[in-house]
């Protein structure tokens, strides 16, 4: 996605500079290139505080899931079609960042929705999160 966004941005800027007739259209289409660049590299942090997903290029674009919002974490093999396609997806009851098919961390959230992110070693991430979650037996 990074390569696609870069090539698209360079191409659109070149066309905008060469041909003034298409300048406005090209500049509007740069938002598509920006979307590819922003979602093309994602950094996922899983620790005792919860989960944070951020764009590697624009770290201010991020989602945080503190432990109190997470009911359970699981890992499963996921295809992009299962979550609505590639990129950032919003569906009723399910949000996802799917950059590839494969290992994915599935978060069941306290509000009844799910969040999915495709990451390497989702099993370890789910185990860490579940070990940090308060026990359901009322011990806390």
C-alpha positions as CSV (number, residue, x, y, z in Angstrom):
1,X,0.0,0.0,0.0
2,X,2.9,2.3,0.7
3,X,4.3,1.8,-2.8
4,X,0.9,2.2,-4.4
5,X,0.3,5.5,-2.5
6,X,3.7,6.8,-3.4
7,X,3.4,6.0,-7.1
8,X,-0.1,7.4,-7.2
9,X,0.9,10.6,-5.4
10,X,3.9,11.2,-7.7
11,X,1.8,10.5,-10.8
12,X,-1.0,12.8,-9.8
13,X,1.4,15.6,-8.8
14,X,3.2,15.2,-12.2
15,X,0.0,15.4,-14.1
16,X,-1.2,18.4,-12.1
17,X,2.1,20.2,-12.8
18,X,2.1,19.4,-16.5
19,X,-1.5,19.8,-17.4
20,X,-3.4,22.7,-15.7
21,X,-6.7,21.4,-17.2
22,X,-6.6,18.4,-14.8
23,X,-4.9,20.2,-11.8
24,X,-8.0,20.4,-9.6
25,X,-9.0,16.8,-10.3
26,X,-5.5,15.5,-9.5
27,X,-5.3,17.5,-6.3
28,X,-8.6,16.0,-5.2
29,X,-7.5,12.5,-6.1
30,X,-4.4,13.0,-3.9
31,X,-6.7,12.2,-1.0
32,X,-6.8,8.6,-2.3
33,X,-3.0,8.5,-2.4
34,X,-2.9,9.9,1.1
35,X,-5.3,7.2,2.3
36,X,-3.0,4.5,0.9
37,X,0.0,6.2,2.6
38,X,-1.6,6.6,6.0
39,X,-3.0,3.1,6.2
40,X,-0.1,1.4,4.4
41,X,2.0,1.0,7.5
42,X,0.4,0.4,10.8
43,X,2.1,0.0,14.2
44,X,0.3,-2.1,16.8
45,X,1.2,-2.0,20.4
46,X,-0.2,-4.6,22.8
47,X,0.8,-4.3,26.5
48,X,-0.7,-4.3,30.0
49,X,-2.5,-1.1,29.3
50,X,-4.4,-2.5,26.2
51,X,-4.0,-2.1,22.5
52,X,-3.0,0.9,20.4
53,X,-3.1,0.9,16.6
54,X,-1.4,3.9,14.9
55,X,-0.4,4.9,11.4
56,X,3.4,4.6,11.1
57,X,3.5,7.7,8.9
58,X,1.1,9.8,10.9
59,X,1.1,8.5,14.5
60,X,-1.5,11.1,15.5
61,X,-4.0,8.9,13.6
62,X,-4.6,6.1,16.1
63,X,-7.1,4.1,18.0
64,X,-6.7,3.1,21.6
65,X,-8.4,0.2,23.4
66,X,-7.7,0.4,27.1
67,X,-8.1,-2.9,29.0
68,X,-11.4,-1.8,30.6
69,X,-13.0,-1.7,27.1
70,X,-11.8,-5.2,26.1
71,X,-13.9,-8.2,27.2
72,X,-11.8,-10.8,25.4
73,X,-9.0,-11.2,22.8
74,X,-8.7,-14.0,20.4
75,X,-6.5,-14.9,17.4
76,X,-7.7,-16.4,14.2
77,X,-6.8,-16.7,10.6
78,X,-8.8,-14.0,8.8
79,X,-9.4,-13.1,5.1
80,X,-10.0,-9.5,4.1
81,X,-13.5,-10.5,2.8
82,X,-14.5,-11.6,6.3
83,X,-14.1,-8.0,7.6
84,X,-15.3,-6.1,4.5
85,X,-12.1,-5.7,2.5
86,X,-8.6,-4.2,2.8
87,X,-7.9,-1.0,4.6
88,X,-9.8,0.5,7.5
89,X,-13.4,-0.9,7.5
90,X,-16.5,0.1,9.5
91,X,-19.4,-2.4,9.6
92,X,-22.2,-2.5,12.1
93,X,-20.7,-4.2,15.1
94,X,-17.3,-4.7,13.5
95,X,-14.4,-2.4,12.7
96,X,-11.2,-3.7,11.2
97,X,-7.8,-2.7,9.8
98,X,-7.0,-5.4,7.3
99,X,-3.8,-5.0,5.3
100,X,-3.5,-8.6,4.3
101,X,-5.1,-12.0,4.9
102,X,-3.6,-14.0,7.7
103,X,-3.1,-13.9,11.5
104,X,-5.5,-11.4,13.1
105,X,-6.2,-10.2,16.6
106,X,-9.9,-10.1,17.3
107,X,-11.0,-7.9,20.2
108,X,-14.5,-8.3,21.7
109,X,-15.2,-5.0,23.2
110,X,-17.4,-4.1,26.3
111,X,-19.9,-2.2,24.1
112,X,-20.7,-5.4,22.2
113,X,-18.7,-4.6,19.0
114,X,-15.5,-6.2,17.7
115,X,-12.3,-4.7,16.4
116,X,-10.0,-6.8,14.1
117,X,-6.4,-6.0,13.1
118,X,-4.2,-8.3,11.0
119,X,-0.8,-8.7,12.8
120,X,2.0,-11.2,13.0
121,X,1.8,-13.5,16.0
122,X,-1.8,-12.6,17.0
123,X,-1.8,-15.6,19.3
124,X,0.8,-14.1,21.6
125,X,-1.0,-10.7,21.6
126,X,-4.3,-12.3,22.5
127,X,-2.6,-14.3,25.3
128,X,-1.0,-11.2,26.7
129,X,-4.2,-9.2,26.7
130,X,-6.3,-12.0,28.2
131,X,-3.7,-12.5,31.0
132,X,-4.0,-8.7,31.8
133,X,-7.8,-8.7,31.8
134,X,-9.6,-8.7,35.2
135,X,-10.8,-12.2,36.1
136,X,-14.5,-12.7,35.6
137,X,-14.8,-14.6,38.9
138,X,-15.2,-11.3,40.8
139,X,-11.7,-11.4,42.3
140,X,-11.2,-7.8,41.5
